[in-house]
């Protein structure tokens, strides 16, 4: 994972009730999140191009999520 | 969404091939990512507690992902 900051991932896990979080746990969740985001983003880009646009809109993300989830 | 930075989400969408990305698209993907991360994190915290630990380990995240995905 390269884009999503590890500190924020750790904060999400702490907000979920964790007393302590290992660094490898933060990395594991961050990696998974990023892979999932990439998959959704690739589909959203395909949908935007299909609609004749160069800009990815929220509607592209929403349809991509429906198709992937 | 509050934890994951919008700029990084936009970068993931651009890396997927987008020429331009609307702010609402970044927000839509960020919100979804955060909700999904929270769901995984809550399950991971439950699993860590079940194993008698106060620290969330990568193995908790991995098992939570298997249970939720």
Backbone of each chain as nested JSON, in Angstrom:
{
  "chains": [
    {"id": "A", "residues": [
      {"number": 1, "name": "UNK", "atoms": {"N": [0.836, -1.202, 0.0], "CA": [0.0, 0.0, 0.0], "C": [0.865, 1.244, 0.0]}},
      {"number": 2, "name": "UNK", "atoms": {"N": [0.383, 2.233, -0.729], "CA": [1.229, 3.41, -0.869], "C": [0.458, 4.711, -0.676]}},
      {"number": 3, "name": "UNK", "atoms": {"N": [-0.827, 4.729, -0.98], "CA": [-1.565, 5.995, -0.943], "C": [-2.214, 6.294, 0.41]}},
      {"number": 4, "name": "UNK", "atoms": {"N": [-2.806, 5.284, 1.031], "CA": [-3.564, 5.54, 2.259], "C": [-2.638, 5.573, 3.474]}},
      {"number": 5, "name": "UNK", "atoms": {"N": [-2.697, 6.63, 4.269], "CA": [-1.767, 6.783, 5.39], "C": [-2.086, 5.824, 6.532]}},
      {"number": 6, "name": "UNK", "atoms": {"N": [-1.026, 5.17, 6.997], "CA": [-1.107, 4.137, 8.022], "C": [-1.691, 4.679, 9.339]}},
      {"number": 7, "name": "UNK", "atoms": {"N": [-1.379, 5.931, 9.672], "CA": [-1.861, 6.491, 10.943], "C": [-3.384, 6.569, 10.95]}},
      {"number": 8, "name": "UNK", "atoms": {"N": [-3.956, 6.956, 9.831], "CA": [-5.414, 7.064, 9.752], "C": [-6.079, 5.695, 9.826]}},
      {"number": 9, "name": "UNK", "atoms": {"N": [-5.435, 4.707, 9.241], "CA": [-5.962, 3.344, 9.305], "C": [-5.975, 2.894, 10.774]}},
      {"number": 10, "name": "UNK", "atoms": {"N": [-4.881, 3.172, 11.47], "CA": [-4.797, 2.824, 12.888], "C": [-5.885, 3.509, 13.707]}},
      {"number": 11, "name": "UNK", "atoms": {"N": [-6.196, 4.756, 13.34], "CA": [-7.222, 5.492, 14.072], "C": [-8.599, 4.861, 13.855]}},
      {"number": 12, "name": "UNK", "atoms": {"N": [-8.856, 4.393, 12.645], "CA": [-10.132, 3.723, 12.371], "C": [-10.259, 2.476, 13.254]}},
      {"number": 13, "name": "UNK", "atoms": {"N": [-9.161, 1.728, 13.388], "CA": [-9.205, 0.493, 14.201], "C": [-9.382, 0.852, 15.679]}},
      {"number": 14, "name": "UNK", "atoms": {"N": [-8.712, 1.923, 16.11], "CA": [-8.883, 2.365, 17.511], "C": [-10.309, 2.841, 17.758]}},
      {"number": 15, "name": "UNK", "atoms": {"N": [-10.864, 3.576, 16.804], "CA": [-12.249, 4.046, 16.934], "C": [-13.232, 2.868, 17.035]}},
      {"number": 16, "name": "UNK", "atoms": {"N": [-12.827, 1.732, 16.486], "CA": [-13.686, 0.544, 16.536], "C": [-13.6, -0.149, 17.898]}},
      {"number": 17, "name": "UNK", "atoms": {"N": [-12.747, 0.371, 18.795], "CA": [-12.698, -0.157, 20.155], "C": [-11.39, -0.831, 20.533]}},
      {"number": 18, "name": "UNK", "atoms": {"N": [-10.384, -0.757, 19.665], "CA": [-9.097, -1.404, 19.973], "C": [-8.329, -0.594, 21.006]}},
      {"number": 19, "name": "UNK", "atoms": {"N": [-7.755, -1.308, 22.003], "CA": [-6.913, -0.642, 22.968], "C": [-5.547, -0.349, 22.345]}},
      {"number": 20, "name": "UNK", "atoms": {"N": [-5.029, -1.376, 21.669], "CA": [-3.757, -1.226, 20.949], "C": [-3.866, -1.889, 19.58]}},
      {"number": 21, "name": "UNK", "atoms": {"N": [-3.058, -1.393, 18.641], "CA": [-3.09, -1.919, 17.27], "C": [-1.657, -2.158, 16.812]}},
      {"number": 22, "name": "UNK", "atoms": {"N": [-1.351, -3.359, 16.351], "CA": [0.001, -3.617, 15.855], "C": [0.165, -2.96, 14.488]}},
      {"number": 23, "name": "UNK", "atoms": {"N": [1.416, -2.63, 14.176], "CA": [1.683, -1.967, 12.894], "C": [1.307, -2.881, 11.73]}},
      {"number": 24, "name": "UNK", "atoms": {"N": [1.533, -4.187, 11.929], "CA": [1.213, -5.118, 10.843], "C": [-0.29, -5.186, 10.608]}},
      {"number": 25, "name": "UNK", "atoms": {"N": [-1.09, -4.951, 11.658], "CA": [-2.55, -4.92, 11.498], "C": [-2.956, -3.709, 10.666]}},
      {"number": 26, "name": "UNK", "atoms": {"N": [-2.336, -2.563, 10.955], "CA": [-2.62, -1.351, 10.166], "C": [-2.257, -1.583, 8.702]}},
      {"number": 27, "name": "UNK", "atoms": {"N": [-1.092, -2.192, 8.497], "CA": [-0.643, -2.445, 7.124], "C": [-1.573, -3.41, 6.4]}},
      {"number": 28, "name": "UNK", "atoms": {"N": [-2.031, -4.441, 7.124], "CA": [-2.909, -5.442, 6.51], "C": [-4.218, -4.809, 6.061]}},
      {"number": 29, "name": "UNK", "atoms": {"N": [-4.798, -3.97, 6.921], "CA": [-6.076, -3.336, 6.557], "C": [-5.861, -2.297, 5.453]}},
      {"number": 30, "name": "UNK", "atoms": {"N": [-4.77, -1.539, 5.561], "CA": [-4.473, -0.525, 4.543], "C": [-4.284, -1.131, 3.171]}},
      {"number": 31, "name": "UNK", "atoms": {"N": [-3.578, -2.245, 3.127], "CA": [-3.31, -2.92, 1.85], "C": [-4.622, -3.393, 1.219]}},
      {"number": 32, "name": "UNK", "atoms": {"N": [-5.459, -3.974, 2.045], "CA": [-6.733, -4.507, 1.56], "C": [-7.645, -3.37, 1.062]}},
      {"number": 33, "name": "UNK", "atoms": {"N": [-7.7, -2.29, 1.832], "CA": [-8.505, -1.12, 1.455], "C": [-8.054, -0.559, 0.119]}},
      {"number": 34, "name": "UNK", "atoms": {"N": [-6.739, -0.462, -0.022], "CA": [-6.207, 0.129, -1.244], "C": [-6.5, -0.747, -2.458]}},
      {"number": 35, "name": "UNK", "atoms": {"N": [-6.371, -2.06, -2.28], "CA": [-6.655, -2.97, -3.396], "C": [-8.126, -2.87, -3.795]}},
      {"number": 36, "name": "UNK", "atoms": {"N": [-8.988, -2.775, -2.793], "CA": [-10.416, -2.685, -3.06], "C": [-10.734, -1.357, -3.757]}},
      {"number": 37, "name": "UNK", "atoms": {"N": [-10.11, -0.272, -3.28], "CA": [-10.321, 1.051, -3.885], "C": [-9.85, 1.059, -5.338]}},
      {"number": 38, "name": "UNK", "atoms": {"N": [-8.736, 0.405, -5.61], "CA": [-8.202, 0.355, -6.973], "C": [-9.158, -0.373, -7.904]}},
      {"number": 39, "name": "UNK", "atoms": {"N": [-9.729, -1.455, -7.386], "CA": [-10.676, -2.251, -8.18], "C": [-11.92, -1.414, -8.524]}},
      {"number": 40, "name": "UNK", "atoms": {"N": [-12.456, -0.717, -7.527], "CA": [-13.628, 0.138, -7.742], "C": [-13.264, 1.27, -8.713]}},
      {"number": 41, "name": "UNK", "atoms": {"N": [-12.077, 1.865, -8.524], "CA": [-11.663, 3.005, -9.346], "C": [-11.507, 2.601, -10.807]}},
      {"number": 42, "name": "UNK", "atoms": {"N": [-10.925, 1.44, -11.056], "CA": [-10.742, 0.975, -12.444], "C": [-12.106, 0.808, -13.127]}},
      {"number": 43, "name": "UNK", "atoms": {"N": [-13.054, 0.237, -12.392], "CA": [-14.396, 0.058, -12.959], "C": [-15.077, 1.418, -13.179]}},
      {"number": 44, "name": "UNK", "atoms": {"N": [-14.895, 2.344, -12.254], "CA": [-15.493, 3.677, -12.384], "C": [-14.927, 4.412, -13.603]}},
      {"number": 45, "name": "UNK", "atoms": {"N": [-13.639, 4.273, -13.852], "CA": [-13.01, 4.906, -15.02], "C": [-13.588, 4.312, -16.306]}},
      {"number": 46, "name": "UNK", "atoms": {"N": [-13.756, 2.993, -16.325], "CA": [-14.367, 2.324, -17.487], "C": [-15.773, 2.868, -17.738]}},
      {"number": 47, "name": "UNK", "atoms": {"N": [-16.549, 3.043, -16.658], "CA": [-17.927, 3.525, -16.778], "C": [-17.969, 4.975, -17.259]}},
      {"number": 48, "name": "UNK", "atoms": {"N": [-17.046, 5.81, -16.784], "CA": [-16.998, 7.208, -17.216], "C": [-16.671, 7.287, -18.709]}},
      {"number": 49, "name": "UNK", "atoms": {"N": [-15.676, 6.502, -19.147], "CA": [-15.301, 6.47, -20.571], "C": [-16.465, 5.973, -21.417]}},
      {"number": 50, "name": "UNK", "atoms": {"N": [-17.155, 4.972, -20.918], "CA": [-18.311, 4.408, -21.627], "C": [-19.4, 5.461, -21.825]}},
      {"number": 51, "name": "UNK", "atoms": {"N": [-19.509, 6.382, -20.864], "CA": [-20.509, 7.45, -20.945], "C": [-19.972, 8.657, -21.724]}},
      {"number": 52, "name": "UNK", "atoms": {"N": [-18.784, 8.517, -22.312], "CA": [-18.23, 9.589, -23.138], "C": [-17.667, 10.749, -22.342]}},
      {"number": 53, "name": "UNK", "atoms": {"N": [-17.29, 10.487, -21.08], "CA": [-16.725, 11.549, -20.24], "C": [-15.249, 11.314, -19.932]}},
      {"number": 54, "name": "UNK", "atoms": {"N": [-14.52, 12.409, -19.672], "CA": [-13.136, 12.278, -19.214], "C": [-13.063, 12.486, -17.697]}},
      {"number": 55, "name": "UNK", "atoms": {"N": [-14.179, 12.894, -17.109], "CA": [-14.226, 13.124, -15.657], "C": [-14.995, 12.001, -14.971]}},
      {"number": 56, "name": "UNK", "atoms": {"N": [-14.403, 11.442, -13.93], "CA": [-15.1, 10.426, -13.132], "C": [-16.031, 11.144, -12.158]}},
      {"number": 57, "name": "UNK", "atoms": {"N": [-17.316, 10.833, -12.241], "CA": [-18.342, 11.423, -11.373], "C": [-18.696, 10.471, -10.241]}},
      {"number": 58, "name": "UNK", "atoms": {"N": [-19.403, 11.0, -9.242], "CA": [-19.858, 10.152, -8.135], "C": [-20.74, 9.014, -8.638]}},
      {"number": 59, "name": "UNK", "atoms": {"N": [-21.523, 9.287, -9.695], "CA": [-22.411, 8.241, -10.232], "C": [-21.608, 7.062, -10.791]}},
      {"number": 60, "name": "UNK", "atoms": {"N": [-20.403, 7.327, -11.302], "CA": [-19.54, 6.24, -11.783], "C": [-19.063, 5.386, -10.611]}},
      {"number": 61, "name": "UNK", "atoms": {"N": [-18.69, 6.042, -9.521], "CA": [-18.252, 5.32, -8.32], "C": [-19.411, 4.478, -7.792]}},
      {"number": 62, "name": "UNK", "atoms": {"N": [-20.596, 5.09, -7.745], "CA": [-21.762, 4.377, -7.18], "C": [-22.132, 3.148, -8.007]}},
      {"number": 63, "name": "UNK", "atoms": {"N": [-22.104, 3.295, -9.339], "CA": [-22.432, 2.131, -10.18], "C": [-21.329, 1.074, -10.073]}},
      {"number": 64, "name": "UNK", "atoms": {"N": [-20.075, 1.521, -10.026], "CA": [-18.954, 0.576, -9.887], "C": [-19.076, -0.219, -8.591]}},
      {"number": 65, "name": "UNK", "atoms": {"N": [-19.473, 0.461, -7.52], "CA": [-19.637, -0.211, -6.223], "C": [-20.721, -1.28, -6.305]}},
      {"number": 66, "name": "UNK", "atoms": {"N": [-21.824, -0.951, -6.997], "CA": [-22.912, -1.924, -7.158], "C": [-22.437, -3.139, -7.942]}},
      {"number": 67, "name": "UNK", "atoms": {"N": [-21.626, -2.882, -8.956], "CA": [-21.177, -3.972, -9.825], "C": [-20.16, -4.862, -9.138]}},
      {"number": 68, "name": "UNK", "atoms": {"N": [-19.361, -4.261, -8.259], "CA": [-18.246, -4.997, -7.631], "C": [-18.651, -5.621, -6.295]}},
      {"number": 69, "name": "UNK", "atoms": {"N": [-19.439, -4.887, -5.521], "CA": [-19.773, -5.385, -4.172], "C": [-20.634, -6.647, -4.225]}}
    ]},
    {"id": "B", "residues": [
      {"number": 1, "name": "UNK", "atoms": {"N": [-17.337, 10.778, 5.739], "CA": [-15.993, 10.258, 5.988], "C": [-15.143, 11.307, 6.683]}},
      {"number": 2, "name": "UNK", "atoms": {"N": [-14.293, 10.848, 7.561], "CA": [-13.528, 11.81, 8.334], "C": [-12.053, 11.444, 8.418]}},
      {"number": 3, "name": "UNK", "atoms": {"N": [-11.724, 10.154, 8.356], "CA": [-10.335, 9.75, 8.579], "C": [-9.49, 9.694, 7.309]}},
      {"number": 4, "name": "UNK", "atoms": {"N": [-10.058, 9.18, 6.235], "CA": [-9.253, 8.986, 5.027], "C": [-9.197, 10.27, 4.2]}},
      {"number": 5, "name": "UNK", "atoms": {"N": [-7.985, 10.716, 3.859], "CA": [-7.823, 11.989, 3.169], "C": [-8.293, 11.921, 1.712]}},
      {"number": 6, "name": "UNK", "atoms": {"N": [-9.103, 12.905, 1.351], "CA": [-9.738, 12.997, 0.041], "C": [-8.708, 13.054, -1.093]}},
      {"number": 7, "name": "UNK", "atoms": {"N": [-7.583, 13.719, -0.852], "CA": [-6.579, 13.865, -1.918], "C": [-6.017, 12.506, -2.324]}},
      {"number": 8, "name": "UNK", "atoms": {"N": [-5.792, 11.651, -1.311], "CA": [-5.241, 10.326, -1.613], "C": [-6.245, 9.463, -2.362]}},
      {"number": 9, "name": "UNK", "atoms": {"N": [-7.524, 9.622, -2.013], "CA": [-8.576, 8.885, -2.721], "C": [-8.586, 9.314, -4.193]}},
      {"number": 10, "name": "UNK", "atoms": {"N": [-8.482, 10.621, -4.419], "CA": [-8.435, 11.146, -5.781], "C": [-7.247, 10.59, -6.553]}},
      {"number": 11, "name": "UNK", "atoms": {"N": [-6.121, 10.437, -5.862], "CA": [-4.926, 9.915, -6.529], "C": [-5.123, 8.459, -6.95]}},
      {"number": 12, "name": "UNK", "atoms": {"N": [-5.802, 7.695, -6.09], "CA": [-6.07, 6.293, -6.444], "C": [-6.925, 6.232, -7.719]}},
      {"number": 13, "name": "UNK", "atoms": {"N": [-7.931, 7.13, -7.808], "CA": [-8.809, 7.126, -8.993], "C": [-8.023, 7.574, -10.236]}},
      {"number": 14, "name": "UNK", "atoms": {"N": [-7.14, 8.566, -10.058], "CA": [-6.309, 9.008, -11.193], "C": [-5.345, 7.905, -11.631]}},
      {"number": 15, "name": "UNK", "atoms": {"N": [-4.778, 7.211, -10.65], "CA": [-3.877, 6.098, -10.98], "C": [-4.593, 5.007, -11.761]}},
      {"number": 16, "name": "UNK", "atoms": {"N": [-5.92, 4.929, -11.574], "CA": [-6.711, 3.917, -12.281], "C": [-6.991, 4.35, -13.72]}},
      {"number": 17, "name": "UNK", "atoms": {"N": [-6.54, 5.553, -14.101], "CA": [-6.676, 5.976, -15.488], "C": [-7.594, 7.165, -15.713]}},
      {"number": 18, "name": "UNK", "atoms": {"N": [-8.085, 7.779, -14.647], "CA": [-8.994, 8.918, -14.804], "C": [-8.224, 10.163, -15.227]}},
      {"number": 19, "name": "UNK", "atoms": {"N": [-8.79, 10.882, -16.206], "CA": [-8.168, 12.138, -16.612], "C": [-8.505, 13.21, -15.576]}},
      {"number": 20, "name": "UNK", "atoms": {"N": [-9.779, 13.232, -15.181], "CA": [-10.24, 14.153, -14.148], "C": [-11.179, 13.433, -13.206]}},
      {"number": 21, "name": "UNK", "atoms": {"N": [-11.253, 13.93, -11.963], "CA": [-12.087, 13.298, -10.94], "C": [-12.884, 14.389, -10.231]}},
      {"number": 22, "name": "UNK", "atoms": {"N": [-14.2, 14.24, -10.164], "CA": [-15.0, 15.236, -9.444], "C": [-14.82, 15.041, -7.94]}},
      {"number": 23, "name": "UNK", "atoms": {"N": [-15.002, 16.123, -7.196], "CA": [-14.839, 16.037, -5.747], "C": [-15.862, 15.075, -5.14]}},
      {"number": 24, "name": "UNK", "atoms": {"N": [-17.073, 15.09, -5.718], "CA": [-18.11, 14.207, -5.183], "C": [-17.757, 12.732, -5.417]}},
      {"number": 25, "name": "UNK", "atoms": {"N": [-16.999, 12.455, -6.467], "CA": [-16.558, 11.073, -6.72], "C": [-15.548, 10.646, -5.645]}},
      {"number": 26, "name": "UNK", "atoms": {"N": [-14.64, 11.566, -5.32], "CA": [-13.649, 11.274, -4.265], "C": [-14.377, 11.025, -2.942]}},
      {"number": 27, "name": "UNK", "atoms": {"N": [-15.354, 11.875, -2.665], "CA": [-16.099, 11.734, -1.406], "C": [-16.876, 10.42, -1.359]}},
      {"number": 28, "name": "UNK", "atoms": {"N": [-17.479, 10.057, -2.505], "CA": [-18.276, 8.821, -2.555], "C": [-17.397, 7.603, -2.284]}},
      {"number": 29, "name": "UNK", "atoms": {"N": [-16.217, 7.565, -2.918], "CA": [-15.339, 6.407, -2.709], "C": [-14.759, 6.427, -1.298]}},
      {"number": 30, "name": "UNK", "atoms": {"N": [-14.403, 7.61, -0.809], "CA": [-13.843, 7.723, 0.537], "C": [-14.826, 7.259, 1.603]}},
      {"number": 31, "name": "UNK", "atoms": {"N": [-16.081, 7.657, 1.447], "CA": [-17.12, 7.293, 2.408], "C": [-17.313, 5.773, 2.445]}},
      {"number": 32, "name": "UNK", "atoms": {"N": [-17.345, 5.198, 1.258], "CA": [-17.56, 3.751, 1.149], "C": [-16.386, 2.973, 1.754]}},
      {"number": 33, "name": "UNK", "atoms": {"N": [-15.172, 3.453, 1.443], "CA": [-13.952, 2.821, 1.974], "C": [-13.952, 2.862, 3.494]}},
      {"number": 34, "name": "UNK", "atoms": {"N": [-14.31, 4.029, 4.02], "CA": [-14.279, 4.201, 5.473], "C": [-15.311, 3.295, 6.152]}},
      {"number": 35, "name": "UNK", "atoms": {"N": [-16.5, 3.218, 5.567], "CA": [-17.536, 2.349, 6.146], "C": [-17.094, 0.899, 6.134]}},
      {"number": 36, "name": "UNK", "atoms": {"N": [-16.462, 0.504, 5.049], "CA": [-15.996, -0.875, 4.928], "C": [-14.867, -1.144, 5.938]}},
      {"number": 37, "name": "UNK", "atoms": {"N": [-13.954, -0.173, 6.067], "CA": [-12.848, -0.313, 7.025], "C": [-13.379, -0.414, 8.457]}},
      {"number": 38, "name": "UNK", "atoms": {"N": [-14.414, 0.371, 8.763], "CA": [-14.992, 0.342, 10.112], "C": [-15.609, -1.026, 10.414]}},
      {"number": 39, "name": "UNK", "atoms": {"N": [-16.277, -1.57, 9.424], "CA": [-16.914, -2.883, 9.573], "C": [-15.846, -3.966, 9.847]}},
      {"number": 40, "name": "UNK", "atoms": {"N": [-14.779, -3.928, 9.066], "CA": [-13.687, -4.9, 9.249], "C": [-13.034, -4.685, 10.615]}},
      {"number": 41, "name": "UNK", "atoms": {"N": [-12.817, -3.416, 10.989], "CA": [-12.137, -3.097, 12.247], "C": [-12.95, -3.577, 13.45]}},
      {"number": 42, "name": "UNK", "atoms": {"N": [-14.269, -3.372, 13.412], "CA": [-15.118, -3.809, 14.531], "C": [-15.02, -5.323, 14.696]}},
      {"number": 43, "name": "UNK", "atoms": {"N": [-15.046, -6.045, 13.58], "CA": [-14.939, -7.509, 13.652], "C": [-13.549, -7.918, 14.164]}},
      {"number": 44, "name": "UNK", "atoms": {"N": [-12.511, -7.219, 13.723], "CA": [-11.139, -7.54, 14.168], "C": [-10.985, -7.311, 15.671]}},
      {"number": 45, "name": "UNK", "atoms": {"N": [-11.597, -6.244, 16.19], "CA": [-11.533, -5.968, 17.628], "C": [-12.242, -7.088, 18.4]}},
      {"number": 46, "name": "UNK", "atoms": {"N": [-13.388, -7.515, 17.903], "CA": [-14.116, -8.633, 18.524], "C": [-13.245, -9.888, 18.562]}},
      {"number": 47, "name": "UNK", "atoms": {"N": [-12.563, -10.167, 17.459], "CA": [-11.717, -11.366, 17.369], "C": [-10.521, -11.281, 18.315]}},
      {"number": 48, "name": "UNK", "atoms": {"N": [-9.919, -10.094, 18.439], "CA": [-8.783, -9.919, 19.346], "C": [-9.231, -10.141, 20.792]}},
      {"number": 49, "name": "UNK", "atoms": {"N": [-10.377, -9.556, 21.145], "CA": [-10.902, -9.734, 22.502], "C": [-11.212, -11.204, 22.754]}},
      {"number": 50, "name": "UNK", "atoms": {"N": [-11.776, -11.848, 21.779], "CA": [-12.116, -13.272, 21.9], "C": [-10.869, -14.119, 22.168]}},
      {"number": 51, "name": "UNK", "atoms": {"N": [-9.74, -13.679, 21.606], "CA": [-8.48, -14.4, 21.794], "C": [-7.767, -13.948, 23.072]}},
      {"number": 52, "name": "UNK", "atoms": {"N": [-8.418, -13.1, 23.872], "CA": [-7.848, -12.661, 25.144], "C": [-6.751, -11.623, 25.0]}},
      {"number": 53, "name": "UNK", "atoms": {"N": [-6.779, -10.88, 23.897], "CA": [-5.759, -9.848, 23.686], "C": [-6.359, -8.445, 23.709]}},
      {"number": 54, "name": "UNK", "atoms": {"N": [-5.518, -7.46, 24.088], "CA": [-5.953, -6.062, 23.996], "C": [-5.371, -5.41, 22.739]}},
      {"number": 55, "name": "UNK", "atoms": {"N": [-4.471, -6.12, 22.072], "CA": [-3.854, -5.59, 20.848], "C": [-4.445, -6.278, 19.62]}},
      {"number": 56, "name": "UNK", "atoms": {"N": [-4.856, -5.474, 18.652], "CA": [-5.335, -6.034, 17.385], "C": [-4.116, -6.389, 16.523]}},
      {"number": 57, "name": "UNK", "atoms": {"N": [-4.031, -7.66, 16.135], "CA": [-2.925, -8.142, 15.297], "C": [-3.369, -8.255, 13.841]}},
      {"number": 58, "name": "UNK", "atoms": {"N": [-2.387, -8.421, 12.953], "CA": [-2.706, -8.611, 11.528], "C": [-3.601, -9.833, 11.339]}},
      {"number": 59, "name": "UNK", "atoms": {"N": [-3.397, -10.864, 12.162], "CA": [-4.214, -12.089, 12.023], "C": [-5.694, -11.8, 12.312]}},
      {"number": 60, "name": "UNK", "atoms": {"N": [-5.973, -10.837, 13.189], "CA": [-7.36, -10.44, 13.46], "C": [-7.98, -9.78, 12.221]}},
      {"number": 61, "name": "UNK", "atoms": {"N": [-7.199, -8.898, 11.604], "CA": [-7.671, -8.222, 10.377], "C": [-7.922, -9.269, 9.288]}},
      {"number": 62, "name": "UNK", "atoms": {"N": [-6.971, -10.198, 9.156], "CA": [-7.087, -11.205, 8.084], "C": [-8.314, -12.088, 8.274]}},
      {"number": 63, "name": "UNK", "atoms": {"N": [-8.556, -12.521, 9.514], "CA": [-9.739, -13.365, 9.759], "C": [-11.023, -12.542, 9.583]}},
      {"number": 64, "name": "UNK", "atoms": {"N": [-11.006, -11.3, 10.041], "CA": [-12.177, -10.421, 9.881], "C": [-12.503, -10.231, 8.399]}},
      {"number": 65, "name": "UNK", "atoms": {"N": [-11.469, -10.061, 7.579], "CA": [-11.682, -9.891, 6.135], "C": [-12.325, -11.133, 5.528]}},
      {"number": 66, "name": "UNK", "atoms": {"N": [-11.864, -12.306, 5.975], "CA": [-12.445, -13.558, 5.459], "C": [-13.904, -13.673, 5.854]}},
      {"number": 67, "name": "UNK", "atoms": {"N": [-14.216, -13.245, 7.073], "CA": [-15.58, -13.379, 7.574], "C": [-16.535, -12.383, 6.907]}},
      {"number": 68, "name": "UNK", "atoms": {"N": [-16.0, -11.213, 6.56], "CA": [-16.852, -10.141, 6.032], "C": [-16.93, -10.154, 4.505]}},
      {"number": 69, "name": "UNK", "atoms": {"N": [-15.82, -10.449, 3.857], "CA": [-15.781, -10.373, 2.377], "C": [-16.686, -11.427, 1.738]}}
    ]}
  ]
}
